[in-house]
């Protein structure tokens, strides 16, 4: 979230920077880790996604929000809120 929110002076920030840094880290880890370590990393990442996005219902809520079907005024407000904060959700994912 710091990449999205923190006001870095004269520094790169945002999701593009976050994705570039994550790609660099994956490159370093892929050179250092063996298949067993990658299996552990994948299991932890999948478990974290399951706990945060699936069990809490955020995955379904995001899928619901991006569906273009018209909704009631209250649900349209929820959709606009979610889409307005999309950058934060993407960074969290």
mmCIF file as gemmi writes it, N, C-alpha and C atoms, coordinates in Angstrom:
data_model
loop_
_atom_site.group_PDB
_atom_site.id
_atom_site.type_symbol
_atom_site.label_atom_id
_atom_site.label_alt_id
_atom_site.label_comp_id
_atom_site.label_asym_id
_atom_site.label_entity_id
_atom_site.label_seq_id
_atom_site.pdbx_PDB_ins_code
_atom_site.Cartn_x
_atom_site.Cartn_y
_atom_site.Cartn_z
_atom_site.occupancy
_atom_site.B_iso_or_equiv
_atom_site.pdbx_formal_charge
_atom_site.auth_seq_id
_atom_site.auth_asym_id
_atom_site.pdbx_PDB_model_num
ATOM 1 N N . UNK Axp A 1 ? 0.822 -1.194 0 1 0 ? 1 A 1
ATOM 2 C CA . UNK Axp A 1 ? 0 0 0 1 0 ? 1 A 1
ATOM 3 C C . UNK Axp A 1 ? 0.866 1.258 0 1 0 ? 1 A 1
ATOM 4 N N . UNK Axp A 2 ? 2.087 1.155 0.505 1 0 ? 2 A 1
ATOM 5 C CA . UNK Axp A 2 ? 2.96 2.327 0.503 1 0 ? 2 A 1
ATOM 6 C C . UNK Axp A 2 ? 3.255 2.81 -0.91 1 0 ? 2 A 1
ATOM 7 N N . UNK Axp A 3 ? 3.322 1.898 -1.864 1 0 ? 3 A 1
ATOM 8 C CA . UNK Axp A 3 ? 3.558 2.307 -3.249 1 0 ? 3 A 1
ATOM 9 C C . UNK Axp A 3 ? 2.404 3.141 -3.78 1 0 ? 3 A 1
ATOM 10 N N . UNK Axp A 4 ? 1.224 2.916 -3.265 1 0 ? 4 A 1
ATOM 11 C CA . UNK Axp A 4 ? 0.048 3.637 -3.75 1 0 ? 4 A 1
ATOM 12 C C . UNK Axp A 4 ? -0.158 4.934 -2.979 1 0 ? 4 A 1
ATOM 13 N N . UNK Axp A 5 ? 0.073 4.92 -1.674 1 0 ? 5 A 1
ATOM 14 C CA . UNK Axp A 5 ? -0.288 6.047 -0.82 1 0 ? 5 A 1
ATOM 15 C C . UNK Axp A 5 ? 0.863 6.966 -0.426 1 0 ? 5 A 1
ATOM 16 N N . UNK Axp A 6 ? 2.045 6.42 -0.182 1 0 ? 6 A 1
ATOM 17 C CA . UNK Axp A 6 ? 3.138 7.204 0.388 1 0 ? 6 A 1
ATOM 18 C C . UNK Axp A 6 ? 3.636 8.253 -0.601 1 0 ? 6 A 1
ATOM 19 N N . UNK Axp A 7 ? 3.753 9.503 -0.172 1 0 ? 7 A 1
ATOM 20 C CA . UNK Axp A 7 ? 4.222 10.565 -1.086 1 0 ? 7 A 1
ATOM 21 C C . UNK Axp A 7 ? 5.75 10.568 -1.196 1 0 ? 7 A 1
ATOM 22 N N . UNK Axp A 8 ? 6.301 9.705 -2.026 1 0 ? 8 A 1
ATOM 23 C CA . UNK Axp A 8 ? 7.745 9.645 -2.217 1 0 ? 8 A 1
ATOM 24 C C . UNK Axp A 8 ? 8.227 10.923 -2.899 1 0 ? 8 A 1
ATOM 25 N N . UNK Axp A 9 ? 9.18 11.624 -2.302 1 0 ? 9 A 1
ATOM 26 C CA . UNK Axp A 9 ? 9.689 12.831 -2.964 1 0 ? 9 A 1
ATOM 27 C C . UNK Axp A 9 ? 10.546 12.441 -4.173 1 0 ? 9 A 1
ATOM 28 N N . UNK Axp A 10 ? 10.171 12.914 -5.328 1 0 ? 10 A 1
ATOM 29 C CA . UNK Axp A 10 ? 10.896 12.659 -6.577 1 0 ? 10 A 1
ATOM 30 C C . UNK Axp A 10 ? 11.1 11.172 -6.852 1 0 ? 10 A 1
ATOM 31 N N . UNK Axp A 11 ? 10.258 10.351 -6.302 1 0 ? 11 A 1
ATOM 32 C CA . UNK Axp A 11 ? 10.408 8.918 -6.502 1 0 ? 11 A 1
ATOM 33 C C . UNK Axp A 11 ? 9.247 8.343 -7.278 1 0 ? 11 A 1
ATOM 34 N N . UNK Axp A 12 ? 9.518 7.204 -7.882 1 0 ? 12 A 1
ATOM 35 C CA . UNK Axp A 12 ? 8.454 6.515 -8.607 1 0 ? 12 A 1
ATOM 36 C C . UNK Axp A 12 ? 7.514 5.869 -7.596 1 0 ? 12 A 1
ATOM 37 N N . UNK Axp A 13 ? 6.261 5.852 -7.922 1 0 ? 13 A 1
ATOM 38 C CA . UNK Axp A 13 ? 5.283 5.209 -7.051 1 0 ? 13 A 1
ATOM 39 C C . UNK Axp A 13 ? 4.128 4.714 -7.894 1 0 ? 13 A 1
ATOM 40 N N . UNK Axp A 14 ? 3.208 4.034 -7.261 1 0 ? 14 A 1
ATOM 41 C CA . UNK Axp A 14 ? 2.042 3.529 -7.96 1 0 ? 14 A 1
ATOM 42 C C . UNK Axp A 14 ? 2.167 2.057 -8.284 1 0 ? 14 A 1
ATOM 43 N N . UNK Axp A 15 ? 1.131 1.552 -8.914 1 0 ? 15 A 1
ATOM 44 C CA . UNK Axp A 15 ? 1.076 0.121 -9.207 1 0 ? 15 A 1
ATOM 45 C C . UNK Axp A 15 ? 2.137 -0.329 -10.196 1 0 ? 15 A 1
ATOM 46 N N . UNK Axp A 16 ? 2.483 0.515 -11.147 1 0 ? 16 A 1
ATOM 47 C CA . UNK Axp A 16 ? 3.513 0.129 -12.118 1 0 ? 16 A 1
ATOM 48 C C . UNK Axp A 16 ? 4.846 -0.113 -11.415 1 0 ? 16 A 1
ATOM 49 N N . UNK Axp A 17 ? 5.194 0.757 -10.483 1 0 ? 17 A 1
ATOM 50 C CA . UNK Axp A 17 ? 6.427 0.587 -9.72 1 0 ? 17 A 1
ATOM 51 C C . UNK Axp A 17 ? 6.351 -0.652 -8.842 1 0 ? 17 A 1
ATOM 52 N N . UNK Axp A 18 ? 5.217 -0.861 -8.199 1 0 ? 18 A 1
ATOM 53 C CA . UNK Axp A 18 ? 5.031 -2.046 -7.369 1 0 ? 18 A 1
ATOM 54 C C . UNK Axp A 18 ? 5.203 -3.316 -8.195 1 0 ? 18 A 1
ATOM 55 N N . UNK Axp A 19 ? 4.576 -3.36 -9.361 1 0 ? 19 A 1
ATOM 56 C CA . UNK Axp A 19 ? 4.674 -4.543 -10.22 1 0 ? 19 A 1
ATOM 57 C C . UNK Axp A 19 ? 6.104 -4.754 -10.709 1 0 ? 19 A 1
ATOM 58 N N . UNK Axp A 20 ? 6.813 -3.682 -11.041 1 0 ? 20 A 1
ATOM 59 C CA . UNK Axp A 20 ? 8.202 -3.807 -11.489 1 0 ? 20 A 1
ATOM 60 C C . UNK Axp A 20 ? 9.086 -4.334 -10.365 1 0 ? 20 A 1
ATOM 61 N N . UNK Axp A 21 ? 8.89 -3.823 -9.16 1 0 ? 21 A 1
ATOM 62 C CA . UNK Axp A 21 ? 9.684 -4.298 -8.029 1 0 ? 21 A 1
ATOM 63 C C . UNK Axp A 21 ? 9.363 -5.745 -7.686 1 0 ? 21 A 1
ATOM 64 N N . UNK Axp A 22 ? 8.097 -6.117 -7.76 1 0 ? 22 A 1
ATOM 65 C CA . UNK Axp A 22 ? 7.732 -7.51 -7.499 1 0 ? 22 A 1
ATOM 66 C C . UNK Axp A 22 ? 8.336 -8.44 -8.546 1 0 ? 22 A 1
ATOM 67 N N . UNK Axp A 23 ? 8.359 -8.007 -9.805 1 0 ? 23 A 1
ATOM 68 C CA . UNK Axp A 23 ? 8.967 -8.82 -10.862 1 0 ? 23 A 1
ATOM 69 C C . UNK Axp A 23 ? 10.462 -9.011 -10.594 1 0 ? 23 A 1
ATOM 70 N N . UNK Axp A 24 ? 11.129 -7.953 -10.125 1 0 ? 24 A 1
ATOM 71 C CA . UNK Axp A 24 ? 12.55 -8.065 -9.789 1 0 ? 24 A 1
ATOM 72 C C . UNK Axp A 24 ? 12.766 -9.038 -8.64 1 0 ? 24 A 1
ATOM 73 N N . UNK Axp A 25 ? 11.903 -8.963 -7.637 1 0 ? 25 A 1
ATOM 74 C CA . UNK Axp A 25 ? 12.02 -9.867 -6.494 1 0 ? 25 A 1
ATOM 75 C C . UNK Axp A 25 ? 11.763 -11.32 -6.905 1 0 ? 25 A 1
ATOM 76 N N . UNK Axp A 26 ? 10.792 -11.542 -7.766 1 0 ? 26 A 1
ATOM 77 C CA . UNK Axp A 26 ? 10.524 -12.894 -8.253 1 0 ? 26 A 1
ATOM 78 C C . UNK Axp A 26 ? 11.731 -13.413 -9.02 1 0 ? 26 A 1
ATOM 79 N N . UNK Axp A 27 ? 12.376 -12.552 -9.787 1 0 ? 27 A 1
ATOM 80 C CA . UNK Axp A 27 ? 13.564 -12.963 -10.529 1 0 ? 27 A 1
ATOM 81 C C . UNK Axp A 27 ? 14.68 -13.395 -9.573 1 0 ? 27 A 1
ATOM 82 N N . UNK Axp A 28 ? 14.923 -12.617 -8.538 1 0 ? 28 A 1
ATOM 83 C CA . UNK Axp A 28 ? 15.959 -12.958 -7.558 1 0 ? 28 A 1
ATOM 84 C C . UNK Axp A 28 ? 15.608 -14.258 -6.837 1 0 ? 28 A 1
ATOM 85 N N . UNK Axp A 29 ? 14.36 -14.369 -6.395 1 0 ? 29 A 1
ATOM 86 C CA . UNK Axp A 29 ? 13.945 -15.568 -5.664 1 0 ? 29 A 1
ATOM 87 C C . UNK Axp A 29 ? 14.013 -16.801 -6.564 1 0 ? 29 A 1
ATOM 88 N N . UNK Axp A 30 ? 13.659 -16.641 -7.832 1 0 ? 30 A 1
ATOM 89 C CA . UNK Axp A 30 ? 13.686 -17.8 -8.735 1 0 ? 30 A 1
ATOM 90 C C . UNK Axp A 30 ? 15.108 -18.303 -8.946 1 0 ? 30 A 1
ATOM 91 N N . UNK Axp A 31 ? 16.097 -17.421 -8.851 1 0 ? 31 A 1
ATOM 92 C CA . UNK Axp A 31 ? 17.487 -17.862 -8.964 1 0 ? 31 A 1
ATOM 93 C C . UNK Axp A 31 ? 17.972 -18.529 -7.685 1 0 ? 31 A 1
ATOM 94 N N . UNK Axp A 32 ? 17.381 -18.167 -6.548 1 0 ? 32 A 1
ATOM 95 C CA . UNK Axp A 32 ? 17.843 -18.687 -5.268 1 0 ? 32 A 1
ATOM 96 C C . UNK Axp A 32 ? 17.064 -19.908 -4.772 1 0 ? 32 A 1
ATOM 97 N N . UNK Axp A 33 ? 15.808 -20.018 -5.163 1 0 ? 33 A 1
ATOM 98 C CA . UNK Axp A 33 ? 14.934 -21.052 -4.604 1 0 ? 33 A 1
ATOM 99 C C . UNK Axp A 33 ? 14.907 -22.296 -5.492 1 0 ? 33 A 1
ATOM 100 N N . UNK Axp A 34 ? 14.748 -23.43 -4.847 1 0 ? 34 A 1
ATOM 101 C CA . UNK Axp A 34 ? 14.574 -24.666 -5.586 1 0 ? 34 A 1
ATOM 102 C C . UNK Axp A 34 ? 13.077 -24.971 -5.704 1 0 ? 34 A 1
ATOM 103 N N . UNK Axp A 35 ? 12.737 -26.098 -6.279 1 0 ? 35 A 1
ATOM 104 C CA . UNK Axp A 35 ? 11.332 -26.449 -6.5 1 0 ? 35 A 1
ATOM 105 C C . UNK Axp A 35 ? 10.558 -26.581 -5.189 1 0 ? 35 A 1
ATOM 106 N N . UNK Axp A 36 ? 11.192 -27.114 -4.175 1 0 ? 36 A 1
ATOM 107 C CA . UNK Axp A 36 ? 10.526 -27.278 -2.871 1 0 ? 36 A 1
ATOM 108 C C . UNK Axp A 36 ? 10.201 -25.907 -2.26 1 0 ? 36 A 1
ATOM 109 N N . UNK Axp A 37 ? 11.145 -24.984 -2.343 1 0 ? 37 A 1
ATOM 110 C CA . UNK Axp A 37 ? 10.907 -23.635 -1.807 1 0 ? 37 A 1
ATOM 111 C C . UNK Axp A 37 ? 9.777 -22.945 -2.578 1 0 ? 37 A 1
ATOM 112 N N . UNK Axp A 38 ? 9.751 -23.11 -3.913 1 0 ? 38 A 1
ATOM 113 C CA . UNK Axp A 38 ? 8.671 -22.521 -4.711 1 0 ? 38 A 1
ATOM 114 C C . UNK Axp A 38 ? 7.317 -23.103 -4.327 1 0 ? 38 A 1
ATOM 115 N N . UNK Axp A 39 ? 7.281 -24.382 -4.023 1 0 ? 39 A 1
ATOM 116 C CA . UNK Axp A 39 ? 6.021 -25.008 -3.604 1 0 ? 39 A 1
ATOM 117 C C . UNK Axp A 39 ? 5.536 -24.4 -2.293 1 0 ? 39 A 1
ATOM 118 N N . UNK Axp A 40 ? 6.456 -24.153 -1.374 1 0 ? 40 A 1
ATOM 119 C CA . UNK Axp A 40 ? 6.08 -23.521 -0.102 1 0 ? 40 A 1
ATOM 120 C C . UNK Axp A 40 ? 5.595 -22.095 -0.332 1 0 ? 40 A 1
ATOM 121 N N . UNK Axp A 41 ? 6.312 -21.347 -1.166 1 0 ? 41 A 1
ATOM 122 C CA . UNK Axp A 41 ? 5.923 -19.964 -1.47 1 0 ? 41 A 1
ATOM 123 C C . UNK Axp A 41 ? 4.531 -19.938 -2.098 1 0 ? 41 A 1
ATOM 124 N N . UNK Axp A 42 ? 4.274 -20.816 -3.058 1 0 ? 42 A 1
ATOM 125 C CA . UNK Axp A 42 ? 2.978 -20.863 -3.74 1 0 ? 42 A 1
ATOM 126 C C . UNK Axp A 42 ? 1.866 -21.224 -2.755 1 0 ? 42 A 1
ATOM 127 N N . UNK Axp A 43 ? 2.132 -22.171 -1.865 1 0 ? 43 A 1
ATOM 128 C CA . UNK Axp A 43 ? 1.138 -22.573 -0.871 1 0 ? 43 A 1
ATOM 129 C C . UNK Axp A 43 ? 0.797 -21.416 0.053 1 0 ? 43 A 1
ATOM 130 N N . UNK Axp A 44 ? 1.799 -20.684 0.501 1 0 ? 44 A 1
ATOM 131 C CA . UNK Axp A 44 ? 1.563 -19.527 1.38 1 0 ? 44 A 1
ATOM 132 C C . UNK Axp A 44 ? 0.799 -18.421 0.656 1 0 ? 44 A 1
ATOM 133 N N . UNK Axp A 45 ? 1.184 -18.153 -0.582 1 0 ? 45 A 1
ATOM 134 C CA . UNK Axp A 45 ? 0.496 -17.108 -1.348 1 0 ? 45 A 1
ATOM 135 C C . UNK Axp A 45 ? -0.956 -17.486 -1.613 1 0 ? 45 A 1
ATOM 136 N N . UNK Axp A 46 ? -1.194 -18.734 -2.004 1 0 ? 46 A 1
ATOM 137 C CA . UNK Axp A 46 ? -2.565 -19.187 -2.252 1 0 ? 46 A 1
ATOM 138 C C . UNK Axp A 46 ? -3.397 -19.158 -0.977 1 0 ? 46 A 1
ATOM 139 N N . UNK Axp A 47 ? -2.778 -19.549 0.145 1 0 ? 47 A 1
ATOM 140 C CA . UNK Axp A 47 ? -3.486 -19.517 1.425 1 0 ? 47 A 1
ATOM 141 C C . UNK Axp A 47 ? -3.852 -18.105 1.85 1 0 ? 47 A 1
ATOM 142 N N . UNK Axp A 48 ? -2.932 -17.164 1.644 1 0 ? 48 A 1
ATOM 143 C CA . UNK Axp A 48 ? -3.213 -15.767 1.988 1 0 ? 48 A 1
ATOM 144 C C . UNK Axp A 48 ? -4.34 -15.216 1.115 1 0 ? 48 A 1
ATOM 145 N N . UNK Axp A 49 ? -4.297 -15.535 -0.194 1 0 ? 49 A 1
ATOM 146 C CA . UNK Axp A 49 ? -5.367 -15.081 -1.092 1 0 ? 49 A 1
ATOM 147 C C . UNK Axp A 49 ? -6.7 -15.682 -0.668 1 0 ? 49 A 1
ATOM 148 N N . UNK Axp A 50 ? -6.682 -16.957 -0.362 1 0 ? 50 A 1
ATOM 149 C CA . UNK Axp A 50 ? -7.926 -17.638 0.063 1 0 ? 50 A 1
ATOM 150 C C . UNK Axp A 50 ? -8.488 -16.991 1.323 1 0 ? 50 A 1
ATOM 151 N N . UNK Axp A 51 ? -7.63 -16.717 2.288 1 0 ? 51 A 1
ATOM 152 C CA . UNK Axp A 51 ? -8.081 -16.139 3.558 1 0 ? 51 A 1
ATOM 153 C C . UNK Axp A 51 ? -8.621 -14.731 3.369 1 0 ? 51 A 1
ATOM 154 N N . UNK Axp A 52 ? -7.941 -13.923 2.594 1 0 ? 52 A 1
ATOM 155 C CA . UNK Axp A 52 ? -8.324 -12.516 2.48 1 0 ? 52 A 1
ATOM 156 C C . UNK Axp A 52 ? -9.426 -12.306 1.441 1 0 ? 52 A 1
ATOM 157 N N . UNK Axp A 53 ? -9.304 -12.914 0.29 1 0 ? 53 A 1
ATOM 158 C CA . UNK Axp A 53 ? -10.234 -12.607 -0.794 1 0 ? 53 A 1
ATOM 159 C C . UNK Axp A 53 ? -11.403 -13.579 -0.9 1 0 ? 53 A 1
ATOM 160 N N . UNK Axp A 54 ? -11.171 -14.859 -0.708 1 0 ? 54 A 1
ATOM 161 C CA . UNK Axp A 54 ? -12.248 -15.834 -0.876 1 0 ? 54 A 1
ATOM 162 C C . UNK Axp A 54 ? -13.123 -15.907 0.376 1 0 ? 54 A 1
ATOM 163 N N . UNK Axp A 55 ? -12.508 -16.173 1.516 1 0 ? 55 A 1
ATOM 164 C CA . UNK Axp A 55 ? -13.292 -16.36 2.744 1 0 ? 55 A 1
ATOM 165 C C . UNK Axp A 55 ? -14.018 -15.093 3.182 1 0 ? 55 A 1
ATOM 166 N N . UNK Axp A 56 ? -13.406 -13.933 2.972 1 0 ? 56 A 1
ATOM 167 C CA . UNK Axp A 56 ? -14.06 -12.679 3.343 1 0 ? 56 A 1
ATOM 168 C C . UNK Axp A 56 ? -15.059 -12.207 2.288 1 0 ? 56 A 1
ATOM 169 N N . UNK Axp A 57 ? -15.082 -12.868 1.135 1 0 ? 57 A 1
ATOM 170 C CA . UNK Axp A 57 ? -16.044 -12.517 0.106 1 0 ? 57 A 1
ATOM 171 C C . UNK Axp A 57 ? -15.602 -11.393 -0.814 1 0 ? 57 A 1
ATOM 172 N N . UNK Axp A 58 ? -14.36 -10.937 -0.695 1 0 ? 58 A 1
ATOM 173 C CA . UNK Axp A 58 ? -13.906 -9.835 -1.545 1 0 ? 58 A 1
ATOM 174 C C . UNK Axp A 58 ? -13.81 -10.246 -3.01 1 0 ? 58 A 1
ATOM 175 N N . UNK Axp A 59 ? -13.419 -11.48 -3.269 1 0 ? 59 A 1
ATOM 176 C CA . UNK Axp A 59 ? -13.333 -11.952 -4.644 1 0 ? 59 A 1
ATOM 177 C C . UNK Axp A 59 ? -14.697 -11.88 -5.328 1 0 ? 59 A 1
ATOM 178 N N . UNK Axp A 60 ? -15.713 -12.395 -4.658 1 0 ? 60 A 1
ATOM 179 C CA . UNK Axp A 60 ? -17.072 -12.356 -5.221 1 0 ? 60 A 1
ATOM 180 C C . UNK Axp A 60 ? -17.574 -10.923 -5.343 1 0 ? 60 A 1
ATOM 181 N N . UNK Axp A 61 ? -17.261 -10.088 -4.358 1 0 ? 61 A 1
ATOM 182 C CA . UNK Axp A 61 ? -17.686 -8.687 -4.379 1 0 ? 61 A 1
ATOM 183 C C . UNK Axp A 61 ? -17.052 -7.951 -5.555 1 0 ? 61 A 1
ATOM 184 N N . UNK Axp A 62 ? -15.78 -8.216 -5.828 1 0 ? 62 A 1
ATOM 185 C CA . UNK Axp A 62 ? -15.093 -7.579 -6.956 1 0 ? 62 A 1
ATOM 186 C C . UNK Axp A 62 ? -15.701 -8.047 -8.272 1 0 ? 62 A 1
ATOM 187 N N . UNK Axp A 63 ? -15.967 -9.345 -8.398 1 0 ? 63 A 1
ATOM 188 C CA . UNK Axp A 63 ? -16.593 -9.869 -9.622 1 0 ? 63 A 1
ATOM 189 C C . UNK Axp A 63 ? -17.977 -9.247 -9.82 1 0 ? 63 A 1
ATOM 190 N N . UNK Axp A 64 ? -18.719 -9.082 -8.741 1 0 ? 64 A 1
ATOM 191 C CA . UNK Axp A 64 ? -20.04 -8.465 -8.802 1 0 ? 64 A 1
ATOM 192 C C . UNK Axp A 64 ? -19.93 -7.007 -9.257 1 0 ? 64 A 1
ATOM 193 N N . UNK Axp A 65 ? -18.922 -6.299 -8.749 1 0 ? 65 A 1
ATOM 194 C CA . UNK Axp A 65 ? -18.795 -4.87 -9.047 1 0 ? 65 A 1
ATOM 195 C C . UNK Axp A 65 ? -18.411 -4.599 -10.495 1 0 ? 65 A 1
ATOM 196 N N . UNK Axp A 66 ? -17.645 -5.48 -11.102 1 0 ? 66 A 1
ATOM 197 C CA . UNK Axp A 66 ? -17.227 -5.228 -12.478 1 0 ? 66 A 1
ATOM 198 C C . UNK Axp A 66 ? -18.257 -5.716 -13.501 1 0 ? 66 A 1
ATOM 199 N N . UNK Axp A 67 ? -19.291 -6.401 -13.055 1 0 ? 67 A 1
ATOM 200 C CA . UNK Axp A 67 ? -20.375 -6.821 -13.945 1 0 ? 67 A 1
ATOM 201 C C . UNK Axp A 67 ? -21.169 -5.572 -14.34 1 0 ? 67 A 1
ATOM 202 N N . UNK Axp A 68 ? -21.35 -5.307 -15.647 1 0 ? 68 A 1
ATOM 203 C CA . UNK Axp A 68 ? -21.999 -4.07 -16.077 1 0 ? 68 A 1
ATOM 204 C C . UNK Axp A 68 ? -23.521 -4.028 -15.885 1 0 ? 68 A 1
ATOM 205 N N . UNK Axp A 69 ? -24.139 -5.066 -15.379 1 0 ? 69 A 1
ATOM 206 C CA . UNK Axp A 69 ? -25.586 -5.083 -15.181 1 0 ? 69 A 1
ATOM 207 C C . UNK Axp A 69 ? -25.997 -3.964 -14.235 1 0 ? 69 A 1
ATOM 208 N N . UNK Axp A 70 ? -27.071 -3.241 -14.6 1 0 ? 70 A 1
ATOM 209 C CA . UNK Axp A 70 ? -27.568 -2.155 -13.75 1 0 ? 70 A 1
ATOM 210 C C . UNK Axp A 70 ? -28.095 -2.721 -12.448 1 0 ? 70 A 1
ATOM 211 N N . UNK Axp A 71 ? -27.863 -1.957 -11.383 1 0 ? 71 A 1
ATOM 212 C CA . UNK Axp A 71 ? -28.264 -2.397 -10.051 1 0 ? 71 A 1
ATOM 213 C C . UNK Axp A 71 ? -29.132 -1.332 -9.404 1 0 ? 71 A 1
ATOM 214 N N . UNK Axp A 72 ? -29.613 -1.631 -8.217 1 0 ? 72 A 1
ATOM 215 C CA . UNK Axp A 72 ? -30.383 -0.649 -7.457 1 0 ? 72 A 1
ATOM 216 C C . UNK Axp A 72 ? -29.475 0.534 -7.115 1 0 ? 72 A 1
ATOM 217 N N . UNK Axp A 73 ? -30.049 1.686 -6.785 1 0 ? 73 A 1
ATOM 218 C CA . UNK Axp A 73 ? -29.219 2.86 -6.464 1 0 ? 73 A 1
ATOM 219 C C . UNK Axp A 73 ? -28.202 2.598 -5.341 1 0 ? 73 A 1
ATOM 220 N N . UNK Axp A 74 ? -28.592 1.879 -4.303 1 0 ? 74 A 1
ATOM 221 C CA . UNK Axp A 74 ? -27.659 1.586 -3.213 1 0 ? 74 A 1
ATOM 222 C C . UNK Axp A 74 ? -26.508 0.712 -3.703 1 0 ? 74 A 1
ATOM 223 N N . UNK Axp A 75 ? -26.823 -0.308 -4.48 1 0 ? 75 A 1
ATOM 224 C CA . UNK Axp A 75 ? -25.767 -1.178 -4.998 1 0 ? 75 A 1
ATOM 225 C C . UNK Axp A 75 ? -24.892 -0.473 -6.027 1 0 ? 75 A 1
ATOM 226 N N . UNK Axp A 76 ? -25.457 0.457 -6.781 1 0 ? 76 A 1
ATOM 227 C CA . UNK Axp A 76 ? -24.65 1.255 -7.709 1 0 ? 76 A 1
ATOM 228 C C . UNK Axp A 76 ? -23.66 2.122 -6.933 1 0 ? 76 A 1
ATOM 229 N N . UNK Axp A 77 ? -24.076 2.629 -5.79 1 0 ? 77 A 1
ATOM 230 C CA . UNK Axp A 77 ? -23.18 3.406 -4.943 1 0 ? 77 A 1
ATOM 231 C C . UNK Axp A 77 ? -22.045 2.536 -4.427 1 0 ? 77 A 1
ATOM 232 N N . UNK Axp A 78 ? -22.369 1.323 -4.011 1 0 ? 78 A 1
ATOM 233 C CA . UNK Axp A 78 ? -21.341 0.381 -3.561 1 0 ? 78 A 1
ATOM 234 C C . UNK Axp A 78 ? -20.364 0.09 -4.702 1 0 ? 78 A 1
ATOM 235 N N . UNK Axp A 79 ? -20.907 -0.109 -5.897 1 0 ? 79 A 1
ATOM 236 C CA . UNK Axp A 79 ? -20.07 -0.413 -7.066 1 0 ? 79 A 1
ATOM 237 C C . UNK Axp A 79 ? -19.129 0.761 -7.363 1 0 ? 79 A 1
ATOM 238 N N . UNK Axp A 80 ? -19.656 1.978 -7.354 1 0 ? 80 A 1
ATOM 239 C CA . UNK Axp A 80 ? -18.818 3.149 -7.621 1 0 ? 80 A 1
ATOM 240 C C . UNK Axp A 80 ? -17.717 3.296 -6.579 1 0 ? 80 A 1
ATOM 241 N N . UNK Axp A 81 ? -18.058 3.009 -5.31 1 0 ? 81 A 1
ATOM 242 C CA . UNK Axp A 81 ? -17.06 3.076 -4.246 1 0 ? 81 A 1
ATOM 243 C C . UNK Axp A 81 ? -15.949 2.066 -4.493 1 0 ? 81 A 1
ATOM 244 N N . UNK Axp A 82 ? -16.34 0.845 -4.827 1 0 ? 82 A 1
ATOM 245 C CA . UNK Axp A 82 ? -15.355 -0.206 -5.069 1 0 ? 82 A 1
ATOM 246 C C . UNK Axp A 82 ? -14.477 0.14 -6.264 1 0 ? 82 A 1
ATOM 247 N N . UNK Axp A 83 ? -15.073 0.546 -7.354 1 0 ? 83 A 1
ATOM 248 C CA . UNK Axp A 83 ? -14.3 0.859 -8.549 1 0 ? 83 A 1
ATOM 249 C C . UNK Axp A 83 ? -13.447 2.102 -8.346 1 0 ? 83 A 1
ATOM 250 N N . UNK Axp A 84 ? -13.922 3.041 -7.523 1 0 ? 84 A 1
ATOM 251 C CA . UNK Axp A 84 ? -13.14 4.229 -7.203 1 0 ? 84 A 1
ATOM 252 C C . UNK Axp A 84 ? -11.913 3.918 -6.363 1 0 ? 84 A 1
ATOM 253 N N . UNK Axp A 85 ? -11.957 2.825 -5.646 1 0 ? 85 A 1
ATOM 254 C CA . UNK Axp A 85 ? -10.835 2.409 -4.802 1 0 ? 85 A 1
ATOM 255 C C . UNK Axp A 85 ? -10.127 1.189 -5.38 1 0 ? 85 A 1
ATOM 256 N N . UNK Axp A 86 ? -10.282 0.978 -6.666 1 0 ? 86 A 1
ATOM 257 C CA . UNK Axp A 86 ? -9.732 -0.189 -7.326 1 0 ? 86 A 1
ATOM 258 C C . UNK Axp A 86 ? -8.229 -0.297 -7.155 1 0 ? 86 A 1
ATOM 259 N N . UNK Axp A 87 ? -7.518 0.817 -7.215 1 0 ? 87 A 1
ATOM 260 C CA . UNK Axp A 87 ? -6.059 0.804 -7.121 1 0 ? 87 A 1
ATOM 261 C C . UNK Axp A 87 ? -5.602 0.19 -5.807 1 0 ? 87 A 1
ATOM 262 N N . UNK Axp A 88 ? -6.355 0.433 -4.735 1 0 ? 88 A 1
ATOM 263 C CA . UNK Axp A 88 ? -5.991 -0.12 -3.432 1 0 ? 88 A 1
ATOM 264 C C . UNK Axp A 88 ? -6.247 -1.623 -3.385 1 0 ? 88 A 1
ATOM 265 N N . UNK Axp A 89 ? -7.358 -2.043 -3.969 1 0 ? 89 A 1
ATOM 266 C CA . UNK Axp A 89 ? -7.671 -3.474 -4.021 1 0 ? 89 A 1
ATOM 267 C C . UNK Axp A 89 ? -6.653 -4.234 -4.861 1 0 ? 89 A 1
ATOM 268 N N . UNK Axp A 90 ? -6.271 -3.635 -5.97 1 0 ? 90 A 1
ATOM 269 C CA . UNK Axp A 90 ? -5.282 -4.286 -6.835 1 0 ? 90 A 1
ATOM 270 C C . UNK Axp A 90 ? -3.939 -4.4 -6.125 1 0 ? 90 A 1
ATOM 271 N N . UNK Axp A 91 ? -3.56 -3.357 -5.409 1 0 ? 91 A 1
ATOM 272 C CA . UNK Axp A 91 ? -2.301 -3.413 -4.65 1 0 ? 91 A 1
ATOM 273 C C . UNK Axp A 91 ? -2.382 -4.458 -3.559 1 0 ? 91 A 1
ATOM 274 N N . UNK Axp A 92 ? -3.523 -4.582 -2.905 1 0 ? 92 A 1
ATOM 275 C CA . UNK Axp A 92 ? -3.688 -5.592 -1.86 1 0 ? 92 A 1
ATOM 276 C C . UNK Axp A 92 ? -3.611 -7 -2.442 1 0 ? 92 A 1
ATOM 277 N N . UNK Axp A 93 ? -4.213 -7.167 -3.615 1 0 ? 93 A 1
ATOM 278 C CA . UNK Axp A 93 ? -4.171 -8.491 -4.245 1 0 ? 93 A 1
ATOM 279 C C . UNK Axp A 93 ? -2.758 -8.838 -4.639 1 0 ? 93 A 1
